[in-house]
């Protein structure tokens, strides 16, 4: 075992921590922290409002913003581009689910039990909500500040709200009663 290499690594991580603490004491870091606080409040407000179109559009905006400003690797760019494609699928399905006649076609294509959750199709929109939630879960595991992780948590909450609203729209389009425990039953 190379003890000297391990000691150099320990020293380097200690220097990194010292530099981070010094950075956090600067006015610039204070402005950054304040901007993240404002962003968190805005993301939470969108979720509280419970408007599906606003939730979807805001998440699309945040994904595009990450792609335009922060994507610094091929895999990150690829993941964000796939997320944008997922949101195209969500928007397409929002149009389908708004028209019960069109949505019955989607329903018929997902008639196997394994393609259904809580009585409604696990269609591309529901899969896309889940995929983005998973992307954010993976991002939450990275080395981010507590403020950045709080924004990610608020975004995940918004995706859950959006998925629940979409599921209600599915149930309505199919003439199902949507109950609070997320089970759907045929209307009589």
C-alpha positions as CSV (number, residue, x, y, z in Angstrom):
1,X,0.0,0.0,0.0
2,X,1.3,3.5,-0.9
3,X,0.9,5.4,2.3
4,X,2.4,8.5,0.8
5,X,-0.2,8.6,-2.0
6,X,-2.9,8.2,0.6
7,X,-1.5,11.0,2.7
8,X,-1.3,13.3,-0.4
9,X,-5.0,12.4,-1.1
10,X,-5.9,13.3,2.5
11,X,-4.0,16.6,2.3
12,X,-5.7,17.4,-1.1
13,X,-9.2,16.8,0.3
14,X,-8.4,18.9,3.4
15,X,-7.3,21.8,1.1
16,X,-10.5,21.4,-0.9
17,X,-12.6,21.7,2.3
18,X,-10.6,24.7,3.5
19,X,-11.1,26.4,0.1
20,X,-14.8,25.7,0.2
21,X,-15.2,27.2,3.7
22,X,-13.3,30.3,2.5
23,X,-15.5,30.5,-0.6
24,X,-18.7,30.3,1.5
25,X,-17.6,33.4,3.4
26,X,-17.5,35.6,0.3
27,X,-20.2,38.0,-0.8
28,X,-20.4,36.2,-4.2
29,X,-21.3,32.9,-2.4
30,X,-23.9,34.8,-0.4
31,X,-25.6,36.0,-3.7
32,X,-25.5,32.5,-5.0
33,X,-27.1,31.1,-1.9
34,X,-29.8,33.8,-2.0
35,X,-30.5,33.0,-5.7
36,X,-30.9,29.3,-4.8
37,X,-33.2,30.2,-2.0
38,X,-35.4,32.2,-4.4
39,X,-35.4,29.4,-6.9
40,X,-36.4,26.9,-4.2
41,X,-39.4,29.1,-3.2
42,X,-40.5,29.4,-6.9
43,X,-40.3,25.7,-7.5
44,X,-42.3,25.0,-4.3
45,X,-44.9,27.6,-5.3
46,X,-45.4,25.9,-8.6
47,X,-46.0,22.6,-6.9
48,X,-48.4,24.1,-4.4
49,X,-50.4,25.7,-7.2
50,X,-51.0,22.2,-8.6
51,X,-51.3,23.2,-12.3
52,X,-50.1,20.3,-14.4
53,X,-49.2,22.4,-17.4
54,X,-47.1,24.7,-15.2
55,X,-45.4,21.8,-13.5
56,X,-44.5,20.2,-16.8
57,X,-43.3,23.5,-18.4
58,X,-41.2,24.5,-15.4
59,X,-39.5,21.2,-15.3
60,X,-38.8,21.3,-19.0
61,X,-37.3,24.8,-18.5
62,X,-35.1,23.6,-15.7
63,X,-33.8,20.7,-17.8
64,X,-33.1,23.0,-20.7
65,X,-31.4,25.4,-18.4
66,X,-29.1,22.6,-17.0
67,X,-28.4,21.5,-20.6
68,X,-27.5,25.0,-21.8
69,X,-25.5,26.2,-18.7
70,X,-24.1,23.2,-16.8
71,X,-23.9,20.1,-19.0
72,X,-20.1,19.4,-19.0
73,X,-19.9,15.8,-20.2
74,X,-21.3,13.7,-23.0
75,X,-23.2,11.5,-20.6
76,X,-24.8,14.5,-18.9
77,X,-25.8,16.1,-22.2
78,X,-27.2,12.7,-23.3
79,X,-29.3,12.3,-20.2
80,X,-30.7,15.9,-20.3
81,X,-31.5,15.5,-24.0
82,X,-33.3,12.3,-23.2
83,X,-35.2,14.1,-20.4
84,X,-36.3,16.7,-22.9
85,X,-37.6,13.9,-25.2
86,X,-39.5,12.5,-22.3
87,X,-41.2,15.9,-21.7
88,X,-42.2,15.9,-25.4
89,X,-43.9,12.6,-24.7
90,X,-45.6,14.0,-21.7
91,X,-46.9,17.0,-23.7
92,X,-48.1,14.7,-26.5
93,X,-50.0,12.5,-24.0
94,X,-51.5,15.5,-22.3
95,X,-53.2,16.2,-25.6
96,X,-54.4,12.5,-25.9
97,X,-55.7,12.3,-22.3
98,X,-57.7,15.5,-22.8
99,X,-59.7,13.7,-25.5
100,X,-61.3,10.5,-24.1
101,X,-61.8,9.1,-27.6
102,X,-58.1,9.4,-28.4
103,X,-57.1,8.2,-25.0
104,X,-59.1,5.0,-25.3
105,X,-56.7,4.0,-28.1
106,X,-53.8,4.4,-25.7
107,X,-55.7,2.5,-23.1
108,X,-56.3,-0.4,-25.4
109,X,-52.6,-0.5,-26.2
110,X,-51.9,-0.9,-22.5
111,X,-54.5,-3.6,-21.7
112,X,-52.1,-6.2,-20.1
113,X,-51.9,-6.0,-16.3
114,X,-48.2,-5.4,-16.4
115,X,-48.8,-2.2,-18.4
116,X,-51.2,-0.8,-15.9
117,X,-50.8,0.7,-12.5
118,X,-53.8,1.6,-10.3
119,X,-56.2,0.7,-13.1
120,X,-54.8,3.1,-15.7
121,X,-52.1,2.7,-18.4
122,X,-48.5,3.1,-17.5
123,X,-48.1,5.0,-20.7
124,X,-45.2,7.0,-22.0
125,X,-46.2,10.1,-19.9
126,X,-46.2,8.1,-16.7
127,X,-42.9,6.5,-17.6
128,X,-41.4,9.9,-18.4
129,X,-42.5,11.3,-15.0
130,X,-40.9,8.3,-13.3
131,X,-37.7,8.6,-15.4
132,X,-37.2,12.3,-14.5
133,X,-37.8,11.6,-10.9
134,X,-35.1,8.8,-11.1
135,X,-32.7,11.2,-12.8
136,X,-33.2,13.7,-10.0
137,X,-32.8,11.0,-7.4
138,X,-29.4,10.1,-8.9
139,X,-28.5,13.8,-9.1
140,X,-29.3,14.1,-5.4
141,X,-26.6,11.5,-4.7
142,X,-23.9,13.7,-6.1
143,X,-21.7,16.3,-4.4
144,X,-24.1,19.2,-4.3
145,X,-24.8,21.9,-1.7
146,X,-27.8,21.5,0.7
147,X,-29.5,24.3,-1.1
148,X,-29.1,22.5,-4.5
149,X,-30.4,19.3,-3.0
150,X,-33.4,21.2,-1.6
151,X,-34.3,22.4,-5.1
152,X,-33.9,18.8,-6.4
153,X,-36.3,17.6,-3.6
154,X,-38.8,20.3,-4.5
155,X,-38.6,19.3,-8.2
156,X,-39.1,15.6,-7.3
157,X,-42.2,16.6,-5.3
158,X,-43.5,18.6,-8.2
159,X,-43.1,15.5,-10.5
160,X,-45.0,13.4,-8.0
161,X,-47.8,16.0,-7.9
162,X,-47.7,16.1,-11.8
163,X,-47.9,12.4,-12.1
164,X,-50.8,12.2,-9.7
165,X,-52.6,14.9,-11.6
166,X,-51.9,13.1,-14.9
167,X,-53.3,9.8,-13.3
168,X,-56.5,11.6,-12.4
169,X,-56.8,12.9,-16.0
170,X,-56.3,9.3,-17.2
171,X,-59.0,8.1,-15.0
172,X,-61.4,10.8,-16.1
173,X,-60.7,10.1,-19.8
174,X,-61.5,6.5,-19.2
175,X,-64.6,7.1,-17.2
176,X,-63.1,5.8,-14.0
177,X,-63.6,7.1,-10.5
178,X,-60.3,8.1,-9.0
179,X,-60.1,7.6,-5.2
180,X,-57.6,9.1,-2.8
181,X,-55.7,5.9,-2.4
182,X,-54.9,6.0,-6.1
183,X,-57.1,3.1,-7.1
184,X,-59.4,3.6,-10.1
185,X,-62.8,1.9,-10.5
186,X,-65.1,1.9,-13.5
187,X,-67.9,4.5,-13.2
188,X,-71.4,3.0,-13.4
